[in-house]
Amino acid sequence: MVEQACAREDADAEPGVIQPVAAAEPEAGPCADQSDDCRDALERLRADRLAGIDLDIRVGGRPGNDYPCECRLEGETFQPRRFASTTFTWKAAGYCHKPLYFEDWELERYGHSHGMLVDPFVSAAHFFVTLPVLPYKMGLELPWECVYPLGYYRPGNCAPWTVPAVPISIRGFVVEAATITGIVFVLP
């Protein structure tokens, strides 16, 4: 069967020239009666033209069989709801907290994870990198100041991956320098 469907090289023809072989007639089998249906469907498909498409979108058929029955509210006049006019103004919440010096806000606020196996190492690196600059951060945001959580993305919103900018603060530099100087003089 494969030899009949493939092209073959005849002995009478020139060497190297491949002669096509006519396709063999389909054998009578379980799909023989289906091939006529396939040919008819293919002919109908090829004969179909764009002009033959019906643009009528009305519902046709019998209610209950072809589409659901419509339940009308008859004998009643439409009464719109009468809502009271309401003015809603948004007021920022007065919620605040003390500074979070070791917060990893990409992970903790937005759930941007590096993977279950990598996250502990990234969090440990974040902690150990933040530890030496803790005095700077404490000079930047004093421990007794209130920090308001406004300006972050809301829960459920798609928050983009961002790289936070390094804040520059003269007070932070002074506190960091004083801490380093104090450690140098305290430790022998």
FIPATI-164231 format. One record per residue (C-alpha): x negated, y negated, z. Coordinates in steps of 0.05 Angstrom, whole numbers, plus 5000, padded with zeros to 4 digits. Layout:
! residues N
XYZ ...
END
This chain:
! residues 188
500050005000 494349525018 490949694953 497149514913 498148834947 490848634941 487348444878 482848984850 477249044800 478949424736 473949874703 475949614634 475148874652 468648504655 464548654718 465748154774 472547924747 478348064794 485148224763 491548074803 496148644816 503748564813 507248644879 510349314891 517849394898 520049424970 521250124994 528250315016 528050305092 531550015152 530549305126 532549415054 539649135064 536748525101 532448315042 538648135001 541147695057 534247375063 534047224988 541146924991 539346495051 532946255016 536746074953 541945684994 536245325030 532845134965 539444904934 541044454994 539843714980 539843105024 546142844991 549743465017 548943275090 555543065122 555042455167 561942555199 560942605274 568242695293 569643275338 572943835300 575944485322 580844695375 580744395445 578944905497 575445365447 570644925408 570044355458 572544215529 579543955540 580243215556 583843035620 586942345612 589341925670 595941705641 600741225671 595340855710 592440185693 585040085701 583139725765 575939495768 572439515835 572338875874 565538835905 563838235948 558537785919 552137955954 545537595952 539638025970 532937715984 526838125999 522837986061 516038286073 515638746132 511838496192 508339166199 500839136211 495339576237 488139496259 482639586207 481540286180 474040296170 473541016145 479841026102 479141366035 485241026005 484741365937 485742035970 489841856031 494741356000 495341595929 493442325933 487842275880 484242925895 477743195868 480043905879 481144335940 473944575944 470643905930 474943435973 471643616040 464743456012 467142805981 470442606047 464142786086 459842376037 464741796045 464141836120 456541876121 455741306071 460640876110 457240996177 450940576165 455139996138 460240026194 457639386227 458339026160 465539276154 466939066226 464338376209 468638366146 474938566183 474438436257 476939006301 482438586333 485238306268 491838556239 491438856169 497938846129 499239426081 502038956027 498938985958 498339735952 502340145903 508940395930 509941135946 512141515885 509341005835 503741215789 497440925818 491540885771 484541125789 480740515811 473840365838 474439865895 470039255891 464739155944 467138575987 461838036001 462037696069 456937256103 459837446171 459038186151 451738076132 450437716198 453638276240 449838816200 443238446208 444438346283 446139076291 439839306254 435538816294 438639056360 437439786342 430139636325 429039296392 432939806433 429740426404 422340516420 
END
